[in-house]
């Protein structure tokens, strides 16, 4: 362990010598600079890319505000994105630390591997993970600490490299808070939770601290779970132009696992049974970061972020045998992943108010140890796979934003990434391999005379293939994205429409039940996105988003040797959307939100030709305020719809039935 502490010290020393810049842009971020001889500088929020309004951006983006998060009643972080952004979600149902599936534009995204998740500019996807390369756990989000969520569809941004095949989710958390805020929640199935936020703000120095705990008894047998989180940030503005921030985030969860149901059990509504009462798992995760920001002049900003992560998760899961399917042995399997990682992002942005350019570099080092065992009641019988791995990766990116004429905005850039992976299987020979990839990005938007914008973009994205932990020579999955759209706005309404095509090489299909995969194929995704916002009055607003995708394999051989050409891509739905109505009268003491989510024509894993019926789930919240106290009520799945969250190889994780929650809050 001494070398780990040594590397920590090296990173801290490197930070002390750095001044610098580059994290994902939050559109709420702003650099305030007075161009007088003695500029007044505001360092509290700095962006490395000149802020671009959503209307001008040459891509499809969705923003989720804290107000919307507060008025939503999610069961977890994946459900939050499903309800607020209309993203396709298929929950694994094993516990908070067992990452579920989030899909953008028809990517199967087992364990959300095709989506890059960034929290305050720090990547969360886990490389060299034996369960799924890019394993991506959204349950690390601390809901009460979220300031803003931005979803970028497609691999259009140069700021993201590995795992941003279908897009990226960038989460910005609160930097500072004065006072004290506490909440206590209770609900169906012995749900109990509590959160405390506190902080101080002395102008040049500030801090925020939060702690959160949740217990849920689970609606199925053997499905209880507990979760705890703690986070803290300290900010210090050393001068008018220099600021430093240090942050620590801790996360832990334990869960019992009910396992998957057979199709026959689901069809007969035998939903609450558990396969093996000894199934379950745990996860621990820690993240430390240091950030330095410098404004050199009215036109130049430089920022650097250094981070270190440590994590371990363990899962025991039994897959029952399904007659006639060949899936499931009935044996319990133990999986364990332990890892450490280090990384940094550094960039400089130069802007003259009309044009801007950002240059940056990123690098990370990850070390993992993966174990897979056959077990009986958590006692190991024999090993299936024991392997440790290391991966060093780095990238350089550039993004220029220019305005050749007043109404035309062009975004041009790209990145070059390289990585070296080393595999060390137990009892086997070590191997290593290095490779690189270039990802160009080009987009343009044009403002029409009436204020509307038309835009188009073309971009290339990539992610590392599953299984690189054992075979470093496996190639990248490559995606080319083509998109065109229009953004219309009026006094009380806006509409964004986009059509897209995504061509994927080295397509891969991965079965989360059997952990088997097939690669070296090709696929295509054609579709359109629509996002609508309207304000009926100052008190009532309507939001809706819809994605239609026709995702099909063009060339892929299945695990049984049959061709999947023309088959809908597994674990994807053709239609996904959400509609929400918010009622928040100004000057009154109450608010309410009603929303519904729709999933249509879903193709499960490893069942060619099977398309499941469409379904919709509705939820509602209402809240009131009395001076410093608040009360919020929420109901999920109002009509008790029975639906499959996930289906694979004849097994199903059923969706949660009607649940109700109440949250009491107080602040001073």
Secondary structure, DSSP 8 states (H G I E B T S, - for coil): -HHHHHHHHHHHHHHHT---B-----TT---EE--SSS--EE-SS--SS----TTT-SS-EEEEEHHHHHT---SSHHHHHHHHH--EEE---S-TTS--EEESTT---GGGTTEEEEETTEE--BSS-SSSTTB--GGG--GGGEEEEEEEESS--TT--TT-SSEEEEEEE-----EEEEEEEEETTTEEEEEEEEEEE-SSEEEEEEEEEEEE--SSTT--EEEEEEEEEEEEE-SSSEEEEEEEEEEEEEEE----EEHHHHHTT--S--S-TT-EEEEEEEEEEEEEEEEEETTEEEEEEEEEEEEEEEEEEE----TTT----S-EEEEEEEEEEEEEEEEEEEE-SS-EEEEEEEEEEEEEEEEEEEEETTEEEEEEEEEEEEEEEEEEEEEEEE-SSTTEEEEEEEEEEEEEEEEEETTS--EEEEEEEEEEEEEEEEE-TTS-EEEEEEEEEEEE-TTTTT-TT--EEEEEEEEEEEEEE-SSEEEEEEEEEEEEEEEEEE-TTT--EEEEEEEEEEEEEEEEEEESSSSEEEEEEEEEEEEEEEE-B-TTS-B-TT-B-TTEEEEEEEEEEEE--TTSSEEEEEEEEEEEEEE-BT-TT--B--EEEEEEEEEEEETTEEEEEEEESTT----EEEEETTEEEE----EEEEEEEEE-
